[in-house]
Amino acid sequence: MSVRPLRPTDIRPLSETLALLPLMQRYNRPASAIVKSLGDALARGDGLLVFDDGNGAQGLSWFLFSGTFGLGGYLRLMAVSPYAHRKGVGSALLAAYEGAVVTQSRHTFLLCSDFNVGAQRFYERHGYSQVGRLPSLVVTGVDELVYWKRLSTPAGGTKEQV
């Protein structure tokens, strides 16, 4: 079991699994849309990590290293296969994302749907604080909650480094 970069061959099977998640269904993200989004992200060079349990990718962390408010990384999507919930996959993916971002920034941001209470608890347990709300940003009637976490100073960095 390991966290590793997404491979092109992971995209289709992972997309089919993630499309089963209630979150993806609520946002109307069928497997075909996820396949396209991940292919485009891979081509752009976005951060894409997967948790591989030896039988293929069971979770995804999709992120940008910088740009959020000019300060930090942005966790665009973290999703875990419905077959891998509560097995440490999310924690491993989040730690790998933070480890990648901290090399360039001391801050990380993410959005979490207002209805996704389980995810809110998960991020808060991992040191994230809710710092804002964006009403109906993606879907009418669903607010996106803004979460932030200050990361450790990058190795060799100074307190002033962002």
N, C-alpha and C positions, 0 to 999 in steps of 0.2 A: 504494500500500500504506500502510495506516495502522492505528493502534489508535484505536478509537472506542467510545462507549457501545453496548451491545446495544439493538437495536430489536425491537419485537414481531415484525416480519416475519422476523427472523433465527432465531427460536426453533425452528421446526419443521425447517428444513433443517440447521441446526447440530446439533440433537439427533439427527437421523438419522445424521449423519456421526460424531458422538462415540460413539454407541451401538456402532459398529464396533470401538472400542478394546478391547484385552484387559482394561484396567482396569475399564471399565464392565461388561464381561461377567462379570468375576470378582465384582463387587459386585451383579450381577443388576440392572443399570440399563438397561432397554430404552429405545428412543427415547420411548415414551409417558410413561415415568416422568421422563425428563429434561425433556421438554416441560412437564410439570406443575410440576416443581421450579423451572425457570427462570421460568415464568409467575408462580409465587408469589413468587419472589425479586424479580422486576421490580416487582410490585405492592407489596412491602414497602419498596422503595427500596434494596435491597442494591447494593453496587458490582458492576457487570457490564460488563466491557470485552471487546471482540472485536478480533481481528486480521482486517482485511479486505484481501484481496489484489486487489481490484477485481472479483472474481467472487463475492463474498460472504464471510461469516465463516468463517475457517479455524481459529480457536482462541478460547478463552474463559478469562478470569480472573474468578472470582466471589469476592467478598470482603466483609468487614465492616470498617469504618473503625476500630472500637474495641471494647473489651469483653474481650479476651483477658487474663485475669489482672488486669483493671483497668488494663492498661498499654498494650496495643497492638492493631494491626490483625491480622486473621486471614484468610489466604488459604484460603478454603473449598475451592476447586477451580480447578486450572489444567489445561486439556486442549487438545491440539492435534490437529487432523484428521490421520488417518494419511497423508494426501496432502501434508501440509505439514511433516512432521518434518525436522529438521536443516536448516531454512531460516531460522533466527533468529526464528521466530514466538514460541517460548517465552520467549526473552530479551527480546523487545519487550514481551510481555504482562507479564512479571515487573517490568520497569523501569517500566511505566505504573502497575502496582499500587503499587509502592513509592513512586512519585512522588505518588500520590493519598494514601496513608497518612501519609507524612512530614509532610503539612500539619497533621496532628492528633496524631501520636505519633512517638516515637523508636524504637519496637519493632515488629517484625512476627513473627508466628508462623504455622506451618502444620503439617499432619500429612501424613506420607508412609507409604504401605504398606511393611511390612517386605520384601515380595517385589519392590518396584519399585526395583531397584538403579539403573537408568538415571536415574530421577527423583532419587534420593538424590545421585548424582554431580552432576547438573545443579544442584541447590540448593546443594551444597557449593562448587561452582565459582563460584557467585554470592554467596558469603560467609555462607551459613547454617551453623549448627552444630547437630548433633543434641544435644538436652538432656534427652531423656526417651523413655519407651516406655509406651504404653497397651495392655496385652494384650487382645486380642479385643474391642476397643471397638465396631467396626461389624460385623465378621464373625467368628464363632468360628474360632480358629486363625490369624487374621491380626492381627498387632500393628501399631499405628499409631505411627510414630516422630514425636516432637515436635521440630520445628526452630524456631530463633530466629535473628533477626538484628537488631543495633542499627543503626538508620538514622541518617543525618546529622541534626543539629539542624534543626528547621523554620526557614524563613526568618524572621528577626526573633525567633526563640525564644531561650530561655536554656538552659543546661545542665540546670537543674532541671526543665524542662518534660518531661512524659511524653507 
